[in-house]
Amino acid sequence: MKTHVRVAVIGGGVVGASVLYHLTKAGWKDVLLIERAELTSGSTWHAAGGMHTLNGDPNVAKLQQYTIQLYSEIEKISGQSCGLHVTGGAMLAGTRERMDWLKMAQARGRYLGMELELLGAAEMKKLCPLMDEKCFVGGLYDPIEGHVDPFGVTHAYAKAAQIGGAEIVRQTRVIDTRQRSDGGWDVVTEKGTVHAEHVVNAGGLWAREVGRMVGLELPVLAMEHQYLITEDIPELAGQKEQLMCIDFEGEIYMRQERGGMLLGTYERSCVPWSPRVTPWDFGQDLLPNDLERIAPSLEVGFQHFPRLAEAGIRKIVNGPFTFAPDGNPLVGPIRGLRNYWVACGVMAGFSQGGGVGLALANWMVEGDPGADIWGMDVARYGEWATRAYTNAKVRENYSRRFRIRFPNEELPAARPLRTSPIYERLQAENAVFGDYCGLEHALWFAPQGTEPSEQITFHRSNAHAHVAAECRAVREGVGLIEITNYGKFEVTGAGAIDWLSRVMANRVPKVGRLSLSPMLNERGRLIGDFTLGRVSEERVFLIGTYAAESYYLRWFERTQRPSGVQVRPCAMEYVGLSIAGPKSRALLQGLVDTDLSNEAFPFMSFRAIDVGMVPAFVGRVSFTGDLGYEIWVTGEYQRALYDLLVQAGKPFGLRLVGGRALNAMRLEKSFGTWAREFRPIYGPYEAGLGRFVDLGKPEFIGRAAAIREKEQGGERRLIALSVQATDADAIGDEPIWHSGKVVGWVTSGGYGHSVGQSLALGYVSNAVAAETDGFAVDIIGERRAATRLVAPPFDPSGARMRS
Ligand SMILES: Cc1cc2nc3c(=O)[nH]c(=O)nc-3n(C[C@H](O)[C@H](O)[C@H](O)COP(=O)(O)OP(=O)(O)OC[C@H]3O[C@@H](n4cnc5c(N)ncnc54)[C@H](O)[C@@H]3O)c2cc1C
């Protein structure tokens, strides 16, 4: 074993082997993989090897496509067969709602270049002869699904990596990882210590234990998972291999295994494995079978596929594999640990392993994952993702693996976990709550005396009329919205302004003012969008997206911040309330001594102001696009502020307003938001944020790339559409059509109550971005005509928020 390497990858499962291969492919040859036992000795060896392209996140779906296409490449380089069987796949729907879901999946696949075909039950039966078509409405056919041999794939990656210069040591456990003063790592193994510049934790079933070596508690949990293999079924003999198949109602997946069928299930009464510590002596072991637990799924499966009920069971496999709370991988560098990377929580190693390896290798070698991997970035979790939270969410996610997640559905596990001081007050007002990063926030308010719950649906729900009333209250009078769930940072110290000016693309505002600013990476891509509020010469508040707090902090660490500049996350310290609407000024003026007239406190002002007895920071800005104020106070004052505003608001007809109405109102103003319109695959000019990029500043990160984008025009444009929808609106990820061709995708959609239109925001290619007519958007499988809006449909001149 070498004693000094550029990268030490810990773990020789399919993920570690893929990372190793991709590092060599990207040109880093001096890389070492250290495996405790033999390659595949974690979850990998007993996997069913199924692979598929569909994923709820289109960016993850792209990486899944990449993974599947990679197998022939690694077979060719390594000479090792991956046991590739591209049988095609069938997703079978037993209900109309599931069929709607499949229609939406098919539509989404269109802009990803997937050839997915919707078929009725009778046509599906021709492809899946074992099914009883009476049990199904239809299904979706994907020609590039199938299965691989887990051992073959892992060894193909490993051999291809070795051919590329990598070293692999087996039967060597890493027992510690210690950061060195030179920024590298001492990787301590049973057989000696290796000095590595970078460490990759690809420990799979032991990723938590490997993380704990550096004080990291990764939000991953292993679940027991069972599949069975039937005896040979005579009807399969001599036939084309059966399709990979998912039966959503049975909650089972299936594929042919030699002469029989392999059948696995994500059972509702699922069981975590080793919830606290994974034993080091667990090797190529299996867990005891528990057919009772999966009996309900098998029963449905046997009804749906009667021939299977008659075939005997040849083998049962029960093995553990790991999940993150949302079921997507955890990939990327860890904040606070230099040159420490993770690639774990990969629950579908044979669909995702290639994409994970590619993204991580790009990130390490080029400084950027090269794709939009926000959905798998380890930074999407914060300290709130504790072990017990992870346990509850992983169990929920596992047991719902094949269930529909409706766009307006809020899941109940691990709630309530975090609440703001006014939570009980909002509860008493019949708030329907949503969960955002473990924090409860009001989505809308049900009338008193009714059940505060929302029917889950792809269509407009029972919330529609109430959200309409909340929007009306803001547009005609005044609404009160809790905005605690925004991310906040306080930047202070000598040099704070120079540092911020280098990190943000826009100017740092003058004292007493707000400014909006995109944050760009060196490639000029959008990695954040903030409101900056300057309190004093050397104190600035940044307000952005809470879900990206760790992501932003990790970026700030990379920016060579002078030692005198402190960046302090303070999202939960400063909780907030916003009032918005034409009567908001009169309401607030009655509570403060400061002159709030437009001349004295114009749009984008920001100042410390006492509201009644409550010391607060008040910004004259509102995401509703109306006259409005954001009021930030430390937690202990929030109840007093709330009570004061509610009391003083009575004569003005103040109404409580939730997040759903806020979203509808920002769509009426065509305002984008992080993780939807603003993501690291878009540039600021593409996203319509060019006016917030100050190219007059001498230097800021991403400036050169932004100049290029401005000169060359980028590839696409964010546009706003008015859609001829009837009882359902766009939700995001639907294809946008123009003249019969897919030209882009929707990033968000909803109903604009104040303008009486169904609205969508989305990106289209430059070629059609100036057109107004001829657009269409797929809504639940139906193509709806759409018109590009040349200006925001509500208050196009922006007069209301400025006056
Ligand atoms: C029953 C079952 C069926 C499945 N079916 C499918 C399927 O059909 N399709 C699909 O895509 N996925 C399937 N999976 C999931 C799949 O197995 C995982 O996604 C994949 O194996 C994860 O790979 P990994 O490399 O992250 O982890 P692992 O396979 O757990 O590998 C981690 C490796 O790291 C090594 N290691 C850990 N700690 C150390 C240390 N300190 N020092 C040295 N080495 C260390 C371990 O020995 C191990 O070899 C299934 C899983 C199970 C259990």
The ligand as a MOL file (V3000), in Angstrom:
LIG
                    3D

  0  0  0     0  0            999 V3000
M  V30 BEGIN CTAB
M  V30 COUNTS 53 58 0 0 0
M  V30 BEGIN ATOM
M  V30 1 C -31.7420 -6.7050 -0.8210 0
M  V30 2 C -31.2630 -5.5100 -1.5910 0
M  V30 3 C -31.6970 -5.3110 -2.8950 0
M  V30 4 C -31.2520 -4.1880 -3.6050 0
M  V30 5 N -31.6510 -4.0240 -4.8920 0
M  V30 6 C -31.1810 -2.9730 -5.6250 0
M  V30 7 C -31.5430 -2.8150 -6.9830 0
M  V30 8 O -32.2800 -3.5940 -7.5460 0
M  V30 9 N -31.0280 -1.7470 -7.6550 0
M  V30 10 C -30.1930 -0.8510 -7.0680 0
M  V30 11 O -29.7540 0.0950 -7.7310 0
M  V30 12 N -29.8590 -0.9880 -5.7750 0
M  V30 13 C -30.3110 -2.0140 -5.0400 0
M  V30 14 N -29.9530 -2.1510 -3.7290 0
M  V30 15 C -29.1630 -1.0630 -3.1150 0
M  V30 16 C -27.6950 -1.1630 -3.4450 0
M  V30 17 O -27.2210 -2.3350 -2.9330 0
M  V30 18 C -26.9690 0.0450 -2.8580 0
M  V30 19 O -27.4500 1.2140 -3.4850 0
M  V30 20 C -25.4580 -0.0040 -3.0940 0
M  V30 21 O -24.9420 -1.2460 -2.7990 0
M  V30 22 C -24.7440 1.0370 -2.2570 0
M  V30 23 O -23.3770 0.9000 -2.4970 0
M  V30 24 P -22.2620 1.5790 -1.6000 0
M  V30 25 O -20.9810 1.4280 -2.3130 0
M  V30 26 O -22.6980 2.9480 -1.2530 0
M  V30 27 O -22.2820 0.8040 -0.2170 0
M  V30 28 P -21.7960 -0.6240 0.2380 0
M  V30 29 O -22.1360 -1.6480 -0.7650 0
M  V30 30 O -22.3100 -0.8310 1.6070 0
M  V30 31 O -20.2410 -0.5150 0.2380 0
M  V30 32 C -19.4810 0.0970 1.2380 0
M  V30 33 C -18.1420 -0.5950 1.3090 0
M  V30 34 O -17.3080 0.1460 2.1720 0
M  V30 35 C -16.5360 -0.7410 2.9250 0
M  V30 36 N -16.1300 -0.0480 4.1550 0
M  V30 37 C -16.9480 0.5630 5.0410 0
M  V30 38 N -16.2350 1.0930 6.0400 0
M  V30 39 C -14.9460 0.8390 5.7760 0
M  V30 40 C -13.7400 1.1260 6.4550 0
M  V30 41 N -13.7340 1.7810 7.6200 0
M  V30 42 N -12.5840 0.7250 5.8930 0
M  V30 43 C -12.5870 0.0810 4.7060 0
M  V30 44 N -13.7040 -0.2520 4.0410 0
M  V30 45 C -14.8710 0.1260 4.5640 0
M  V30 46 C -17.4710 -1.9100 3.1790 0
M  V30 47 O -16.7900 -3.0930 3.4970 0
M  V30 48 C -18.2310 -1.9920 1.8620 0
M  V30 49 O -17.6430 -2.8910 0.9620 0
M  V30 50 C -30.3770 -3.2580 -2.9980 0
M  V30 51 C -29.9340 -3.4900 -1.6990 0
M  V30 52 C -30.3720 -4.6130 -1.0000 0
M  V30 53 C -29.8770 -4.8170 0.3790 0
M  V30 END ATOM
M  V30 BEGIN BOND
M  V30 1 1 1 2
M  V30 2 1 2 3
M  V30 3 2 2 52
M  V30 4 2 3 4
M  V30 5 1 4 5
M  V30 6 1 4 50
M  V30 7 2 5 6
M  V30 8 1 6 7
M  V30 9 1 6 13
M  V30 10 2 7 8
M  V30 11 1 7 9
M  V30 12 1 9 10
M  V30 13 2 10 11
M  V30 14 1 10 12
M  V30 15 2 12 13
M  V30 16 1 13 14
M  V30 17 1 14 15
M  V30 18 1 14 50
M  V30 19 1 15 16
M  V30 20 1 16 17
M  V30 21 1 16 18
M  V30 22 1 18 19
M  V30 23 1 18 20
M  V30 24 1 20 21
M  V30 25 1 20 22
M  V30 26 1 22 23
M  V30 27 1 23 24
M  V30 28 2 24 25
M  V30 29 1 24 26
M  V30 30 1 24 27
M  V30 31 1 27 28
M  V30 32 2 28 29
M  V30 33 1 28 30
M  V30 34 1 28 31
M  V30 35 1 31 32
M  V30 36 1 32 33
M  V30 37 1 33 34
M  V30 38 1 33 48
M  V30 39 1 34 35
M  V30 40 1 35 36
M  V30 41 1 35 46
M  V30 42 1 36 37
M  V30 43 1 36 45
M  V30 44 2 37 38
M  V30 45 1 38 39
M  V30 46 1 39 40
M  V30 47 2 39 45
M  V30 48 1 40 41
M  V30 49 2 40 42
M  V30 50 1 42 43
M  V30 51 2 43 44
M  V30 52 1 44 45
M  V30 53 1 46 47
M  V30 54 1 46 48
M  V30 55 1 48 49
M  V30 56 2 50 51
M  V30 57 1 51 52
M  V30 58 1 52 53
M  V30 END BOND
M  V30 END CTAB
M  END
